[in-house]
Amino acid sequence: MHLLLFIFTISLLSKVKGQQCQARFNQSISGQCSSIDICEGTILASDLCGQQICCVPVTSPSASEICITANDFDILYNTSRARFLRSVLNYGINSAGICYNCQAKAAFLAVAAAMTQNFKTDEATKNDAQFSADDNKYGNSQEGDGSRFRRRGLFGLRGRVMYQRLQALMPLYESLINPESVALTENAIMIASKIWTNPDLINGKRFLDH
């Protein structure tokens, strides 16, 4: 009986893995069901992938000065995803101007890890009822805002007001009409770098002031 259950589970996982999946609001954003450890891209919420995740491939940032070494990061997350993330984070930390500030780098990584559940997701995952409870919180004002403007990205943008501020600051991402763009890794790292030094997007204080 246990053997049959094991075979059924493996069969189910093999069917799910590699299946196409899409973002909820912008279905032109698509990826494949995958395990977290091999995902070199953005991890989005999806009901299609079972125990897997929806991995959306992204364009890695151009080569950057090394701000985080393999010993700093891969020792904690020794996977192909970790190596991908290290190149992304190197780019973002360098863009934020903190490559040589060990305390600031540690804080940057701590925020990113906390907002992504240790880099295992790039947007919040809840059911519709849980998201609807946020429809009138975090600057949200309309039915469905809790889900549409859920927490996303390396620095956890959440709520209509934050998305509006981002739209004004970085209009190329069209965060109000295409909220999932905030989660895409190549965008999320640039947004995180901007948030690090911008006093208005989050709460009026620069992270460097803490």
C-alpha positions in Angstrom: 0.0 0.0 0.0 2.8 2.4 0.9 4.6 1.5 -2.3 1.6 2.3 -4.4 1.1 5.6 -2.6 4.7 6.5 -3.2 4.5 5.6 -6.9 1.3 7.7 -7.2 2.9 10.7 -5.6 6.0 10.5 -7.8 3.8 10.2 -10.8 1.8 13.2 -9.9 4.8 15.3 -9.2 6.4 14.3 -12.5 3.3 15.4 -14.3 3.2 18.8 -12.5 6.9 19.5 -13.0 7.4 21.4 -16.2 3.7 22.3 -16.6 3.1 25.8 -17.7 1.9 28.3 -15.2 0.9 32.0 -15.3 0.7 35.0 -13.1 -2.8 35.6 -11.7 -3.4 39.1 -13.0 -1.2 39.3 -16.1 -1.2 35.9 -17.8 1.4 37.0 -20.3 3.8 36.5 -17.4 4.3 32.8 -17.6 6.7 30.1 -16.3 6.9 26.5 -15.5 6.2 24.4 -12.4 9.5 23.7 -10.7 11.2 23.0 -7.4 12.4 26.0 -5.5 16.1 25.0 -5.5 16.5 24.9 -9.3 14.4 28.0 -10.0 16.6 30.7 -11.6 13.9 33.3 -11.8 10.8 34.7 -10.1 8.7 32.5 -7.8 5.0 33.4 -8.2 1.9 32.0 -6.5 0.0 29.4 -8.5 -2.7 26.9 -8.0 -1.5 24.8 -10.9 1.8 23.5 -9.5 0.7 21.5 -6.5 3.7 21.1 -4.2 5.9 22.8 -6.8 6.2 26.5 -7.4 5.7 28.6 -10.5 9.1 29.7 -11.7 9.2 32.6 -14.2 12.5 32.9 -16.0 14.0 36.3 -16.0 16.9 38.2 -17.6 19.8 38.3 -15.1 21.3 41.8 -14.5 24.5 42.6 -16.2 27.8 41.6 -14.4 28.4 43.7 -11.4 31.2 44.2 -8.9 31.3 41.4 -6.4 29.7 42.6 -3.1 28.7 39.2 -1.8 31.0 36.2 -2.2 30.1 32.6 -2.4 31.3 32.2 1.2 28.9 34.9 2.3 25.8 33.5 0.6 26.1 30.1 -1.0 27.2 28.5 2.2 23.7 29.3 3.6 21.8 28.6 0.3 23.9 26.1 -1.6 21.7 25.6 -4.6 21.5 26.8 -8.2 18.9 29.3 -7.1 21.3 30.7 -4.6 24.0 31.2 -7.2 21.4 33.0 -9.4 20.3 35.2 -6.5 23.8 36.1 -5.5 24.4 37.6 -8.9 21.1 39.5 -8.6 21.9 40.7 -5.1 25.4 41.8 -6.1 23.9 44.0 -8.7 21.3 45.5 -6.4 23.8 46.1 -3.5 26.2 47.8 -5.9 23.4 49.9 -7.3 22.4 51.0 -3.8 26.0 52.2 -3.2 26.7 49.9 -0.2 29.1 47.4 -1.7 31.8 48.3 0.9 29.5 48.8 3.9 29.3 45.5 5.6 26.6 46.6 8.1 24.4 48.0 5.3 24.9 44.8 3.2 23.9 42.6 6.0 20.8 44.7 6.6 19.9 44.7 2.9 20.1 40.9 2.8 18.2 40.6 6.1 15.3 42.6 4.7 15.2 40.7 1.4 15.3 37.3 3.2 12.5 38.3 5.6 10.3 39.6 2.8 10.7 36.5 0.6 10.7 33.8 3.3 14.4 33.2 2.9 14.2 33.7 -0.9 11.5 31.0 -1.4 8.8 33.3 -2.8 8.5 36.6 -4.5 4.9 37.3 -3.7 2.6 36.6 -0.8 0.6 33.4 -0.9 -2.8 33.3 0.8 -6.4 32.3 -0.1 -8.9 34.8 -1.4 -10.6 35.2 2.0 -7.3 36.1 3.6 -6.5 38.6 0.9 -9.9 40.2 1.1 -9.3 41.0 4.7 -6.6 43.4 3.4 -9.0 45.2 1.0 -9.2 48.2 3.4 -5.7 48.0 4.9 -2.3 49.2 3.8 -3.7 52.1 1.8 -6.1 49.8 -0.1 -9.5 51.2 -0.9 -11.3 48.8 -3.3 -12.6 45.3 -3.3 -9.8 43.0 -4.5 -7.0 45.4 -3.6 -5.8 43.0 -0.9 -5.0 40.4 -3.6 -4.0 42.8 -6.4 -1.6 44.8 -4.2 -0.3 41.9 -2.1 3.2 41.9 -0.7 5.7 41.5 -3.5 9.4 41.8 -4.3 12.6 41.7 -2.3 11.6 44.6 -0.1 7.9 43.7 0.3 5.8 46.4 -1.4 2.3 46.0 0.0 -0.9 48.0 -0.6 -2.3 50.4 -3.2 -0.5 53.5 -1.7 3.0 51.9 -2.0 2.2 50.8 -5.5 1.1 54.3 -6.4 4.3 55.7 -4.9 6.3 53.3 -6.9 4.4 54.1 -10.1 5.3 57.8 -9.6 9.0 57.0 -8.8 9.6 54.3 -11.4 6.8 54.5 -14.0 8.4 52.0 -16.4 7.1 49.1 -14.2 3.5 50.2 -14.5 2.9 48.8 -11.0 -0.7 49.9 -10.7 -2.0 48.2 -13.9 0.6 45.4 -13.9 1.2 44.7 -10.2 3.1 41.4 -10.7 5.8 43.3 -12.5 7.0 44.3 -9.0 7.8 40.7 -8.2 9.8 40.0 -11.3 13.4 39.5 -10.1 15.1 41.9 -12.5 12.6 44.6 -11.5 12.5 43.7 -7.8 16.2 44.2 -7.3 16.1 47.7 -8.9 13.1 48.6 -6.8 14.9 47.3 -3.6 17.9 49.5 -4.5 15.7 52.5 -5.0 13.8 51.9 -1.7 17.1 51.6 0.1 17.9 55.2 -0.5 14.5 56.8 -1.2 12.8 58.3 1.8 9.3 58.4 0.5 8.3 54.9 -0.8 8.0 53.0 2.5 7.8 55.2 5.6 9.7 58.4 5.0 13.1 57.2 6.4 16.1 55.9 4.6 17.3 52.4 5.7 20.7 54.0 6.1 19.3 56.2 8.8 18.6 53.3 11.1 
